Amino acid sequence: VLLVESGGGLVQPGGSLTLSCAASGFTFSQEIMMWVRQAPGKGLEWVSYINGGGATADNASVKGRFTIFRDNSKNALYLQMNSLKSEDTAMYYCVKGLNLSGPRGQGTQVTVSS
């Protein structure tokens, strides 16, 4: 399993970013995929997940602001983040499956600050 996240950066409050995750080494289309994050000094928190057919679920803290989607033809997972807040500052990881401790990439840092 290889997962490579990208797309993070520094953004002002209210701004937007789209994270990407390139997956390989497994049958991507058959797996539930999840975005999780870890803020400084805190534990892992699930953000959103999506099954192979496109059904999704979002943590209440991001509902209505973040959208998870996937392109099974490209083995790619995405997270569109709008209306970003300072509390969204964290390292973001894509994870194979629904276990917070499951296979994940190296992460991409998102910093929301003016």
LINFENDA-V595096 format. One line per field, one symbol per residue. ss: DSSP state (H for helix, E for strand, C for the rest). psi: psi as a letter, one per 30 degrees, with the letter a starting at -180 (. if undefined). burial: + if it has 16 or more other C-alpha atoms within 10 Angstrom, else -. Layout:
ss: ???
psi: ???
burial: ???
//
This chain:
ss: CEEEEECCEEECCCCCEEEEEEEECCCHHHCCEEEEEECCCCCEEEEEEECCCCCEEECCCCCCCEEEEEECCCCEEEEEECCCCHHHCEEEEEEECCCCCCCECCCEEEEECC
psi: kkkjllflakklkfallkkljkklgljeffkkkkklljlkgllkkkellklfffklkkkfffkfekkklljffghkkljkjlhkleffklkkkkkjagkfglklaflkkkkjk.
burial: --++++++--+-+--++++++++----++--++++++++----+-++++++----+-+---+---+++++-+--+++++-++-++--+++++++++++-+---++-+++++++-
//
